[in-house]
Every structure is written in C-alpha cells, then in structure tokens.
C-alpha cells in the first residue's frame, strides 16, 4: 500500500492545505501517518477556519476533520518516524511552520530523505516551502539550489503583516518565504497570474497556497502512480 507521512505544525497549520491533501490521499487508498515536532496535537490557524475568511462550508469541513481524525489527534513525534518508510512526505503550510516545522532538523532530514529516495516524493505547500531556505545537502549545498519552485509570495505577505512584520495575532514573522528560498538558490515563480500554482521539479513538488491544495494533492497522486 502506498504510504504518506504528513508533518504538521503545532504553531498553526492552514486548514485547507492540510485537510485537502489528507482526505484526497486517504480517499485514494494512501495510508497516512501524521507527525508533529513534539508529538503534540497540531494546531489549526484560526483564520483558516473563519467563515468570513474561507467560507462557511470549508470552515466546517476543516473543523470536522481536525477534531475527529484520529491521525491528527494522535500524531507521532517527528524524531520517531523514518521518512524512508514512506512513499511521500507532505508538509502542509500555514504561518506556524515558520516557528516550528521549518526550523526542525528532523523535518529537514525527512525532506532530504523524501527527495533523495529512489521512488519517494515530497509535497511542500505555501509557508512550509520556507523549509527549503534552511535545508542543506550533506555537502553543504542547499537542496533547493537550481530547482524550480513555487510558494507563498511576498506580494501576498505584504497584505498580512504590518510594517514591523507583525502578524494579526501579534507574533513577529521571522522571515518571508520567497526571500529565503531565493537566497538559497531556488528558481522562484509563484505564477501570480494563475488561479493555482503547483511546480514539479524531480521528486520535489511545491504548491503556492490554499487555493492550490487540491491541485497539489492530485499532482502528488499522479506522480506516485508514475513510479
């Protein structure tokens, strides 16, 4: 059976970016395991379940899955899972990833293993794409160097943080995804003129944001079937 490891933030994942791939892969028969940095229950970003922000139907769906999916409610600690045992590793986005997942050495190792594996794939969504700005190969080079990627763009970030980079909840955003990925050598194109943006470069799949979640999940399923 095809298997996937989801590495989800405890500091705020964006609902659609986790729930859409999680349910799509499950419906396709993929065996999903969820991990978080400490093994604590992942936290959903309140803005991503605000009906005024995302619509009532999506908000209700995310809450229902978040609260009732046993995998989300009983995650493994990242340090205790081996990415080599999975066909895919998925990194849902959300601003929270800037504080935990993207800074976690075990999460970075899981990403390296997924991209380096003979048949495995990595799907990295939205703010989780920031992990590429900090993930290095054994020789010290950045994993993303020379790779084509998409992710959460500066143009969108400008509409969320204030002039001091403070989030609506008062937290200071430590870095901007686009800046860090470009600095690490990524070939960045968020395709702002397109409704969705999903980029495949070898075994690395990246997606721009919430609206690309469904396309990202389907792309990953297509890539797994191609093995």
C-alpha positions in Angstrom: 0.0 0.0 0.0 1.2 3.5 -0.8 2.0 5.5 2.3 2.5 9.1 3.1 3.9 11.0 6.1 2.3 14.4 7.0 4.5 16.7 9.0 2.1 19.3 10.5 2.7 22.4 12.6 1.8 22.8 16.2 2.1 26.6 15.9 -0.7 27.0 13.3 -1.3 25.0 10.1 -3.6 26.4 7.4 -6.7 24.2 7.4 -7.3 23.6 3.7 -3.6 23.0 3.0 -3.6 20.0 5.3 -7.1 18.7 5.2 -7.5 18.7 1.4 -4.4 16.6 0.7 -5.0 14.4 3.8 -8.6 13.5 2.7 -7.7 13.2 -1.0 -4.8 10.8 -0.4 -6.9 8.8 2.1 -9.8 8.6 -0.4 -7.2 7.3 -3.0 -6.2 4.5 -0.6 -3.0 6.0 0.7 -2.0 5.0 4.2 -1.4 8.3 6.1 0.7 8.9 9.2 0.7 12.3 10.9 3.7 13.7 12.8 4.4 17.0 14.6 7.6 18.4 16.0 6.9 17.3 19.6 4.1 14.7 19.1 1.6 17.2 20.3 -1.7 17.7 18.6 -1.3 20.1 15.6 -3.0 23.5 15.9 -5.1 24.9 13.2 -4.7 28.6 12.3 -7.9 30.3 13.5 -8.0 32.4 10.3 -8.3 29.3 8.2 -11.5 28.2 10.0 -13.1 31.6 10.0 -16.2 31.5 7.8 -15.7 35.2 6.8 -12.2 34.3 5.6 -12.7 30.9 3.9 -16.4 30.4 3.6 -18.7 28.5 5.9 -18.6 25.2 4.1 -14.8 24.9 4.0 -14.5 26.1 7.6 -16.9 23.5 8.9 -15.2 20.7 6.9 -11.8 21.6 8.2 -13.0 21.7 11.8 -14.8 18.4 11.5 -11.7 16.6 10.1 -9.3 18.4 12.5 -11.3 17.4 15.6 -12.3 13.9 14.6 -9.4 12.4 12.5 -7.5 10.1 14.8 -4.3 10.6 12.9 -4.4 14.4 13.6 -5.4 13.9 17.2 -2.7 11.3 17.9 0.4 12.3 15.9 3.9 10.8 16.2 6.9 13.0 17.2 9.0 13.8 14.1 12.1 12.3 15.7 10.5 8.9 16.0 9.5 8.5 12.4 11.7 7.4 9.4 10.8 9.1 6.2 12.5 6.2 4.3 9.5 4.1 5.2 7.1 6.3 3.3 6.4 6.9 -0.4 5.7 10.5 0.2 6.3 13.2 2.8 3.8 16.1 2.9 4.4 19.5 4.5 1.2 21.4 4.8 1.6 25.2 5.1 0.5 27.9 7.5 2.4 30.7 9.1 3.0 28.4 12.1 5.6 26.4 10.1 7.9 29.4 10.3 8.3 28.8 14.0 8.4 25.0 14.2 8.5 22.7 11.2 10.8 24.7 9.0 13.2 25.1 11.9 13.2 21.4 12.9 16.2 19.3 11.9 14.2 16.1 11.8 11.7 17.7 9.5 14.5 18.8 7.2 16.0 15.4 7.3 12.7 13.9 6.3 12.5 16.3 3.4 16.0 15.3 2.3 15.2 11.6 2.5 12.0 12.0 0.5 13.7 13.9 -2.3 16.7 11.6 -2.4 14.8 8.4 -2.3 14.6 6.2 -5.4 10.8 6.3 -5.6 9.6 8.8 -2.9 8.2 12.3 -3.3 7.9 15.4 -1.2 5.0 17.8 -1.4 5.6 21.2 0.3 2.8 23.7 0.5 2.7 27.5 1.0 4.6 28.8 4.0 6.1 25.3 4.6 8.1 26.0 1.4 10.2 28.1 3.7 11.9 24.9 4.9 13.8 24.9 1.6 15.6 28.0 2.7 17.2 26.1 5.5 17.6 22.5 4.2 21.2 21.6 3.1 22.6 18.5 1.4 25.5 16.6 3.1 28.0 18.7 1.1 26.5 21.9 2.5 24.7 23.0 -0.6 21.0 24.0 -0.4 18.5 21.3 -1.5 16.6 23.9 -3.4 19.6 25.3 -5.4 18.7 25.4 -9.1 15.3 23.8 -8.5 12.1 25.4 -9.9 9.6 26.1 -7.0 6.5 28.0 -6.1 5.3 29.0 -2.6 3.7 31.8 -0.6 4.8 35.1 -2.4 6.0 38.3 -0.9 3.1 40.1 -2.6 0.6 38.2 -0.5 2.6 38.5 2.7 2.5 42.3 2.4 -1.2 42.1 2.8 -1.0 40.2 6.1 1.9 41.6 8.2 2.3 45.2 9.2 5.3 47.4 8.7 7.1 45.7 11.6 6.4 42.2 10.2 3.8 41.6 13.0 1.1 39.1 12.3 -2.6 39.9 13.1 -2.1 37.9 16.3 0.9 40.0 17.4 3.6 37.5 16.6 6.6 38.7 14.5 7.1 36.8 11.3 10.8 35.7 11.4 11.3 35.6 7.7 9.5 35.8 4.4 9.3 32.5 2.4 10.1 34.0 -1.1 13.1 35.8 0.2 14.7 32.8 1.9 14.1 30.4 -0.9 15.5 32.8 -3.5 18.6 33.4 -1.2 19.1 29.6 -1.1 19.2 29.4 -4.9 15.7 28.4 -5.7 14.3 29.3 -9.1 11.1 31.0 -7.9 7.9 31.6 -9.8 4.6 31.8 -7.8 2.6 32.2 -11.0 0.6 35.1 -9.7 -1.4 35.4 -12.9 -2.7 31.8 -12.4 -5.5 30.6 -10.2 -3.4 27.7 -9.0 0.4 27.1 -8.8 1.9 23.7 -8.4 5.5 23.0 -9.6 7.2 19.7 -10.0 11.0 19.5 -10.1 12.1 15.9 -9.9 10.9 14.4 -6.7 10.0 17.8 -5.2 6.5 19.2 -5.6 5.7 22.7 -4.3 2.4 24.5 -4.1 1.7 28.2 -3.7 -1.2 28.4 -1.2 -4.7 27.3 0.0 -6.2 27.6 -3.5 -3.7 25.2 -4.9 -4.2 22.5 -2.3 -6.5 20.3 -4.4 -4.3 20.5 -7.4 -1.2 19.8 -5.3 -2.9 16.6 -3.9 -3.8 15.4 -7.3 -0.3 16.2 -8.6 1.2 14.1 -5.8 -1.1 11.2 -6.6 -0.3 11.4 -10.3 3.5 11.5 -9.5 3.2 8.5 -7.2 1.3 6.5 -9.8 4.1 7.2 -12.3 6.6 5.3 -10.2 
